[in-house]
């Protein structure tokens, strides 16, 4: 059971529609002509065709239409999930609409549902089946951990009908991926008085006990021995000391390792450069990058993917206090470069500086960091698209392709020489902030200064996508787990 649903695959037959109290049909405009391929009960097929003649808007992507029909055992709820028309009819549309369909089935209190779609009668459309499963589970996600009286919803058993030979395996794979994203969402939604660097370390250790993962947790003393002055500076103002957490997965013998490095600021007050109180409570989500890495490593190991991946979580709590770092301080990172602290609120790039350096020292041949790094990325790209800053266009294209498969959007920003010039300091090697102009780019380029020479690297800024202000499609209000699914899909491509 995940998020109120259990889902199994079954062969498409007329007998499969028996004993259901809910039916969910995924239809794009062009699919209506193939409705007869589903072998639906005659009453249902006639009702859907009649409704379609009067309500063409039902095909619009994300539109949910509901019919209630009498049947021998009572009433049948028919949920019609619109998946667009023409070029819109892609897996991402089915994933989004599946999220809305999950909430419709829950609202109707359906206990036994059938999912069917004309496109799934094509044995080669496994990507659509996978997208539906992911969307259904993620759209059904709720976070009630801290509700004293959480409302219990009807548990829904879903059977997904298709003519896809590997349907059962695809359902299992998509379920593991959706479970990983839900795991990340839970971490992001928990408050700062529950999640701190040590609890993330404990979560990583728990995964290592359950899955084929090697774990290492560096405490403040061990980080000091390795001269990780950047992450230590960020964490020195908090009673919750920083942790550098590493998970290693070996699924491909001697293949090169790829590193996923996540920003894990479990609460960001801004430090001495303190943030305004309005909205500060949302800064519990500043560990979304680390959460995405942890969730991705969970799925990669569970799926047994044929790849080698190192997950690094650079974790600290950024708080003001008598021991906190100050604007104007100069600190030395693990790779020896010195950093002039312009703003203590530009802390994420500092923990990542030591994080990406450590990933390179562990032998990673590619490095991808992910972080809620800037508000500037929202100004540049809005809240649906994450930014990429990179030194390697081929790696960028791989990430964008994985994001497309995951239904997550990315856009590459230019790594201009002028932006590199802007992060140079007069009194140290680098400034930790170059101000507002090009802030998303300069923040990313700062991190790139700590990646070993010759290593392909990409920085993913999820500052606008890590949380959602509303429930829509397969996203829900609160933590989205953005990036988790992209990192999983990327690992599949390695």
MARROTOR-38783 format. One record per residue (C-alpha): x negated, y, z. Coordinates in Angstrom, 2 decimals, always signed. Layout:
<rs>
      px      py      pz
       X       Y       Z
...
</rs>
This chain:
<rs>
      px      py      pz
   +0.00   +0.00   +0.00
   -1.44   +3.38   -1.05
   +0.41   +6.64   -0.51
   +3.74   +4.81   -0.18
   +3.38   +2.65   -3.31
   +2.25   -0.83   -4.21
   +1.74   -1.41   -7.90
   +1.33   -4.57   -9.94
   +1.13   -5.27  -13.64
   +3.46   -7.62  -15.48
   +4.16   -8.70  -19.04
   +6.87   -6.79  -20.84
   +9.95   -9.03  -21.04
  +13.68   -8.41  -20.81
  +13.83  -10.48  -17.61
  +11.40   -8.08  -15.90
  +14.16   -5.51  -15.48
  +16.14   -7.66  -13.06
  +16.39   -6.75   -9.36
  +15.27   -3.13   -9.77
  +16.90   -0.09   -8.20
  +14.66   +2.37  -10.06
  +13.32   +2.66  -13.60
  +10.69   +5.16  -14.70
  +10.29   +5.72  -18.45
   +7.30   +7.65  -19.80
   +8.30   +9.26  -23.08
   +6.66  +11.67  -25.47
   +8.85  +13.04  -28.23
   +7.54  +10.59  -30.81
   +8.02   +7.64  -28.44
  +11.81   +7.87  -28.47
  +11.97   +6.12  -31.85
  +10.15   +3.14  -30.30
  +12.41   +2.91  -27.24
  +13.91   -0.36  -28.50
  +10.48   -2.05  -28.14
  +10.92   -1.97  -24.37
  +13.83   -4.45  -24.33
  +15.75   -2.26  -21.89
  +19.23   -3.19  -20.67
  +21.63   -1.95  -23.36
  +23.39   +0.42  -20.98
  +20.12   +2.10  -20.03
  +18.84   +2.48  -23.61
  +22.15   +4.01  -24.74
  +22.20   +6.46  -21.81
  +18.62   +7.62  -22.45
  +19.24   +8.12  -26.19
  +22.45  +10.07  -25.51
  +20.72  +12.25  -22.93
  +17.82  +12.93  -25.32
  +20.18  +14.25  -28.00
  +21.49  +16.88  -25.59
  +18.29  +17.68  -23.69
  +15.27  +17.88  -25.97
  +13.43  +19.70  -23.18
  +13.12  +16.38  -21.38
  +10.01  +15.61  -23.47
   +8.07  +18.62  -22.22
   +4.94  +17.56  -20.38
   +5.59  +17.18  -16.66
   +9.37  +17.45  -16.98
  +11.30  +14.98  -14.85
  +14.89  +14.09  -15.79
  +17.00  +11.82  -13.62
  +19.99   +9.68  -14.49
  +21.98   +7.52  -12.07
  +23.76   +4.56  -13.64
  +26.03   +1.93  -12.11
  +24.85   -1.68  -12.06
  +26.11   -4.89  -10.50
  +24.03   -4.54   -7.34
  +24.80   -0.84   -6.87
  +23.17   +2.15   -8.56
  +20.13   +2.40  -10.80
  +18.01   +5.56  -10.70
  +16.42   +6.24  -14.08
  +13.53   +8.71  -14.01
  +12.49  +10.00  -17.43
   +8.97  +11.39  -17.36
   +8.26  +13.77  -20.23
   +4.76  +13.46  -21.73
   +4.83  +16.15  -24.41
   +4.82  +16.01  -28.19
   +2.24  +15.47  -30.90
   -1.32  +16.12  -29.74
   -0.13  +16.59  -26.14
   +0.58  +12.87  -25.88
   -2.75  +11.94  -24.28
   -3.68  +10.08  -21.08
   -4.03  +13.37  -19.17
   -0.37  +14.13  -19.87
   +0.67  +10.72  -18.57
   -1.48  +11.16  -15.45
   +0.08  +14.56  -14.68
   +3.61  +13.37  -15.31
   +3.07  +10.22  -13.27
   +2.32  +12.42  -10.27
   +5.66  +14.17  -10.64
   +7.39  +10.83  -11.23
   +5.99   +9.47   -7.96
   +7.63  +12.27   -6.02
  +10.90  +11.79   -7.89
  +10.97   +8.07   -7.03
  +10.24   +8.89   -3.40
  +12.96  +11.56   -3.26
  +15.48   +9.10   -4.73
  +14.41   +6.53   -2.10
  +13.75   +3.88   -4.72
  +12.44   +0.64   -3.18
  +11.85   -1.52   -6.29
  +10.85   +0.32   -9.45
   +9.88   -0.65  -12.97
   +7.58   +1.55  -15.05
   +7.76   +1.23  -18.82
   +6.52   +3.27  -21.78
   +6.65   +2.61  -25.53
   +2.96   +3.52  -25.80
   +2.12   +0.59  -23.48
   +3.50   -1.84  -26.04
   +0.27   -1.14  -27.95
   -2.39   -3.52  -26.56
   -5.11   -0.92  -27.22
   -3.67   +1.79  -24.96
   -5.27   +0.73  -21.71
   -6.40   +4.30  -20.97
   -2.75   +5.35  -20.73
   -1.94   +2.56  -18.29
   -4.93   +3.52  -16.14
   -3.86   +7.18  -16.16
   -0.31   +6.31  -15.09
   -1.55   +4.27  -12.14
   -3.96   +7.01  -11.00
   -1.30   +9.69  -11.39
   +1.37   +7.73   -9.54
   -0.82   +7.08   -6.53
   -2.30  +10.59   -6.40
   +1.05  +12.30   -6.93
   +2.43  +10.29   -4.03
   -0.33  +11.46   -1.68
   +0.72  +13.12   +1.57
   -1.32  +14.29   +4.54
   +0.53  +13.76   +7.82
   -2.35  +12.76  +10.11
   -1.70  +15.59  +12.55
   +2.12  +15.54  +12.48
   +3.48  +14.39  +15.84
   +6.61  +13.11  +14.11
   +5.72  +12.33  +10.52
   +8.75  +11.58   +8.37
   +8.66   +7.99   +7.13
   +9.49   +7.57   +3.45
  +10.78   +4.47   +1.71
   +7.97   +2.17   +0.62
   +8.22   +1.57   -3.11
   +7.07   -1.60   -4.88
   +6.32   -0.78   -8.52
   +5.89   -3.15  -11.45
   +4.23   -1.70  -14.54
   +5.23   -3.43  -17.76
   +2.94   -3.57  -20.80
   +1.50   -5.71  -23.58
   -2.07   -4.89  -22.56
   -4.06   -8.06  -21.91
   -6.35   -6.54  -19.28
   -3.52   -4.71  -17.49
   -4.10   -6.39  -14.14
   -7.78   -5.44  -14.12
   -6.99   -1.87  -15.15
   -4.43   -1.52  -12.36
   -6.99   -2.75   -9.83
   -9.64   -0.37  -11.16
   -7.29   +2.63  -11.18
   -6.07   +1.79   -7.67
   -9.64   +1.78   -6.31
  -10.32   +5.13   -8.01
   -7.11   +6.68   -6.66
   -7.89   +5.34   -3.21
  -11.31   +7.04   -3.38
   -9.76  +10.39   -4.34
   -7.25  +10.04   -1.50
  -10.15   +9.29   +0.85
  -11.81  +12.54   -0.26
   -8.56  +14.47   +0.14
   -8.21  +13.22   +3.71
  -11.72  +14.45   +4.56
  -11.08  +17.85   +3.00
   -7.70  +18.30   +4.69
   -8.98  +17.52   +8.18
   -9.85  +20.61  +10.26
  -13.30  +21.75  +11.29
  -12.78  +20.64  +14.90
  -12.44  +17.07  +13.59
  -14.91  +16.96  +10.70
  -18.51  +17.97  +11.35
  -21.88  +16.78  +10.00
  -22.00  +13.87  +12.42
  -18.51  +12.60  +11.55
  -19.46  +12.63   +7.86
  -22.54  +10.61   +8.78
  -20.36   +8.14  +10.66
  -18.02   +7.85   +7.67
  -20.99   +7.11   +5.41
  -22.30   +4.48   +7.84
  -18.87   +2.85   +7.95
  -18.80   +2.60   +4.15
  -22.28   +1.05   +4.19
  -21.01   -1.64   +6.57
  -18.09   -2.47   +4.29
  -19.72   -2.14   +0.86
  -23.05   -2.88   -0.87
  -24.55   +0.48   +0.04
  -27.77   +1.41   +1.82
  -27.44   +4.36   +4.20
  -29.89   +6.78   +5.76
  -29.04   +9.66   +8.09
  -31.66  +12.29   +8.85
  -31.11  +14.29  +12.02
  -32.58  +17.73  +12.75
  -35.85  +16.32  +14.09
  -36.37  +14.10  +11.06
  -35.51  +16.98   +8.73
  -38.02  +19.18  +10.54
  -40.71  +16.53  +10.00
  -39.91  +16.72   +6.27
  -40.04  +20.55   +6.41
  -36.41  +20.97   +5.28
  -36.28  +24.55   +6.45
  -33.36  +25.62   +4.25
  -30.73  +23.20   +5.58
  -32.05  +23.62   +9.13
  -31.71  +27.40   +8.88
  -28.06  +27.12   +7.87
  -27.22  +24.73  +10.70
  -29.21  +26.32  +13.52
  -26.39  +28.57  +14.72
  -23.96  +25.73  +15.45
  -23.61  +23.34  +18.36
  -23.00  +20.67  +15.69
  -26.47  +20.01  +14.22
  -26.98  +19.40  +10.47
  -27.33  +16.00   +8.88
  -28.76  +14.88   +5.55
  -26.97  +11.69   +4.57
  -28.05   +9.35   +1.79
  -26.15   +6.41   +0.31
  -27.88   +4.25   -2.28
  -26.08   +1.88   -4.65
  -28.04   -0.56   -6.79
  -25.85   -2.23   -9.39
  -28.20   -2.29  -12.36
  -31.50   -3.87  -11.29
  -34.37   -1.63  -12.42
  -32.30   +1.01  -14.24
  -33.11   +4.63  -13.33
  -31.18   +6.26  -10.50
  -28.80   +9.14  -10.95
  -28.24  +11.34   -7.90
  -24.96  +12.94   -6.85
  -25.67  +15.69   -4.31
  -22.76  +17.25   -2.41
  -22.50  +20.44   -0.41
  -21.21  +19.50   +3.04
  -20.52  +22.72   +4.94
  -17.92  +21.34   +7.33
  -16.85  +24.83   +8.33
  -18.04  +28.11   +6.87
  -17.56  +31.16   +9.04
  -20.11  +33.01   +6.92
  -22.55  +33.00   +9.85
  -23.86  +36.43  +10.85
  -22.50  +37.71   +7.50
  -19.12  +36.71   +8.88
  -16.09  +36.32   +6.65
  -12.83  +38.24   +7.17
  -10.42  +36.40   +9.46
   -7.74  +36.23   +6.74
   -8.03  +32.86   +5.12
  -11.06  +31.79   +7.13
   -9.24  +28.65   +8.22
   -9.38  +27.46   +4.62
  -13.15  +27.19   +4.97
  -12.73  +23.68   +6.35
  -12.77  +22.72   +2.65
  -16.37  +23.86   +2.16
  -17.46  +20.22   +2.40
  -15.42  +19.26   -0.67
  -18.56  +18.54   -2.69
  -19.90  +16.14   -0.08
  -16.42  +14.62   +0.20
  -16.32  +14.05   -3.56
  -19.72  +12.34   -3.47
  -18.69  +10.14   -0.55
  -15.42   +9.18   -2.27
  -17.20   +8.48   -5.55
  -19.81   +6.27   -3.87
  -16.99   +4.34   -2.19
  -15.34   +3.62   -5.54
  -18.58   +2.91   -7.41
  -19.57   +0.27   -4.87
  -16.04   -1.17   -4.66
  -15.85   -1.50   -8.43
  -19.31   -3.03   -8.65
  -20.29   -0.76  -11.53
  -23.43   -1.57  -13.51
  -25.41   +1.53  -12.56
  -27.81   +2.86   -9.94
  -26.62   +5.89   -7.99
  -27.92   +7.83   -5.00
  -25.40   +9.92   -3.09
  -26.83  +12.75   -0.99
  -24.65  +14.74   +1.42
  -26.29  +17.95   +2.65
  -24.21  +18.72   +5.73
  -24.18  +21.63   +8.18
  -21.75  +23.89  +10.01
  -22.33  +27.60   +9.28
  -21.64  +29.49  +12.50
  -22.80  +32.75  +14.11
  -24.61  +32.57  +17.43
  -27.76  +33.48  +19.28
  -29.78  +30.94  +17.32
  -28.18  +31.62  +13.92
  -30.23  +32.70  +10.93
  -30.09  +36.43  +10.15
  -29.93  +38.43   +6.92
  -33.53  +39.30   +6.14
  -34.97  +36.03   +7.46
  -37.43  +34.16   +5.27
  -37.34  +30.37   +5.39
  -39.39  +27.68   +3.68
  -37.67  +24.83   +1.87
  -38.88  +21.25   +1.63
  -40.49  +21.80   -1.77
  -42.49  +24.71   -0.38
  -40.61  +27.58   -2.00
  -39.71  +30.46   +0.31
  -36.25  +31.98   +0.47
  -35.29  +35.48   +1.55
  -31.87  +35.30   +3.20
  -29.85  +38.20   +1.80
  -26.55  +36.82   +3.07
  -25.95  +34.02   +5.56
  -22.69  +33.45   +3.69
  -24.70  +32.17   +0.71
  -25.47  +29.02   +2.66
  -24.29  +26.25   +0.37
  -27.09  +26.74   -2.13
  -29.60  +26.54   +0.73
  -28.47  +23.14   +1.99
  -28.36  +21.95   -1.61
  -31.91  +23.22   -2.18
  -33.24  +20.64   +0.26
  -30.64  +18.12   -0.91
  -31.61  +18.11   -4.59
  -35.30  +18.16   -3.67
  -34.80  +15.06   -1.53
  -32.90  +13.32   -4.34
  -35.85  +13.90   -6.67
  -38.29  +12.60   -4.06
  -36.15   +9.45   -3.77
  -36.77   +8.83   -7.45
  -33.61  +10.14   -9.15
  -34.09  +10.66  -12.89
  -30.95  +12.80  -13.23
  -29.42  +15.07  -10.60
  -25.86  +16.38  -10.43
  -24.88  +18.59   -7.52
  -21.29  +19.48   -6.70
  -20.21  +22.32   -4.44
  -17.59  +24.86   -3.50
  -20.37  +27.31   -4.15
  -18.81  +30.61   -5.20
  -15.65  +32.65   -5.42
  -17.13  +34.06   -8.61
  -16.24  +30.87  -10.48
  -12.55  +31.64   -9.82
  -12.94  +35.06  -11.41
  -14.69  +33.49  -14.41
  -12.61  +30.35  -14.96
   -9.51  +30.43  -12.76
   -8.34  +27.60  -10.53
   -7.99  +24.79  -13.07
  -11.52  +24.67  -14.44
  -14.86  +24.12  -12.71
  -18.10  +25.70  -13.87
  -21.30  +23.96  -14.95
  -24.79  +25.42  -14.82
  -27.44  +23.10  -16.20
  -30.87  +22.67  -17.73
  -29.73  +19.86  -20.04
  -26.93  +20.14  -22.63
  -26.71  +16.38  -23.15
  -25.95  +15.86  -19.46
  -23.35  +18.63  -19.61
  -21.56  +16.88  -22.48
  -21.53  +13.61  -20.52
  -19.95  +15.38  -17.53
  -17.36  +17.11  -19.67
  -16.47  +13.80  -21.32
  -16.12  +12.09  -17.94
  -13.99  +15.03  -16.78
  -11.75  +14.61  -19.80
  -11.21  +10.95  -18.91
  -10.47  +12.01  -15.32
   -8.10  +14.83  -16.21
  -10.51  +17.37  -14.68
  -11.67  +20.40  -16.67
  -15.23  +21.78  -16.80
  -16.85  +24.66  -18.70
  -20.56  +25.35  -19.16
  -21.85  +28.79  -18.21
  -24.97  +30.28  -19.82
  -28.29  +29.98  -17.96
  -29.57  +33.41  -19.00
  -33.18  +34.49  -18.34
  -31.83  +37.71  -16.82
  -29.95  +35.68  -14.22
  -33.12  +33.83  -13.24
  -34.86  +37.18  -12.91
  -32.09  +38.37  -10.57
  -32.85  +35.74   -7.92
  -36.53  +36.68   -7.56
  -37.49  +38.27   -4.24
  -40.02  +41.04   -3.58
  -41.14  +39.43   -0.32
  -40.48  +35.72   -0.91
  -40.13  +33.39   -3.87
  -36.35  +33.57   -4.15
  -33.30  +35.49   -2.96
  -30.43  +33.37   -1.71
  -27.98  +35.86   -3.24
  -28.18  +38.17   -6.24
  -24.87  +39.90   -5.58
  -21.61  +39.79   -7.53
  -22.69  +40.07  -11.20
  -22.94  +36.58  -12.67
  -22.62  +35.16   -9.16
  -21.58  +31.69  -10.31
  -24.58  +31.48  -12.64
  -27.19  +32.87  -10.24
  -25.94  +30.60   -7.46
  -26.36  +27.57   -9.69
  -29.75  +28.66  -10.99
  -30.97  +29.06   -7.41
  -30.27  +25.36   -6.81
  -31.99  +24.46  -10.06
  -35.22  +25.98   -8.73
  -35.50  +23.03   -6.33
  -35.05  +20.27   -8.91
  -38.35  +18.66   -9.91
  -39.71  +19.74  -13.28
  -38.50  +17.64  -16.19
  -35.47  +16.21  -14.37
  -32.12  +16.75  -16.16
  -29.84  +18.58  -13.74
  -26.33  +19.97  -13.63
  -24.55  +22.01  -10.98
  -20.75  +21.71  -10.69
  -19.06  +24.67   -9.01
  -15.65  +23.54   -7.73
  -14.98  +26.73   -5.78
  -11.65  +27.23   -7.56
  -10.52  +23.64   -7.97
  -11.21  +21.98   -4.62
   -7.84  +22.98   -3.20
   -4.42  +23.68   -4.66
   -1.89  +26.21   -3.48
   +1.02  +24.16   -4.83
   +2.00  +20.61   -5.64
   +2.03  +19.99   -9.36
   +1.30  +16.96  -11.51
   -1.06  +14.55   -9.75
   -2.42  +17.35   -7.56
   -0.87  +18.17   -4.20
   -0.99  +21.26   -2.04
   -4.20  +21.22   -0.03
   -7.38  +19.34   -0.84
   -7.39  +17.98   -4.40
  -10.45  +15.73   -4.23
  -11.55  +17.39   -7.47
  -14.72  +15.95   -8.91
  -14.38  +12.54   -7.27
  -12.74  +10.96  -10.30
  -15.16  +12.66  -12.70
  -18.15  +11.28  -10.80
  -16.61   +7.80  -10.90
  -15.94   +8.00  -14.65
  -19.46   +9.36  -15.18
  -20.93   +6.39  -13.32
  -18.98   +4.07  -15.64
  -20.66   +5.75  -18.61
  -24.21   +5.47  -17.25
</rs>
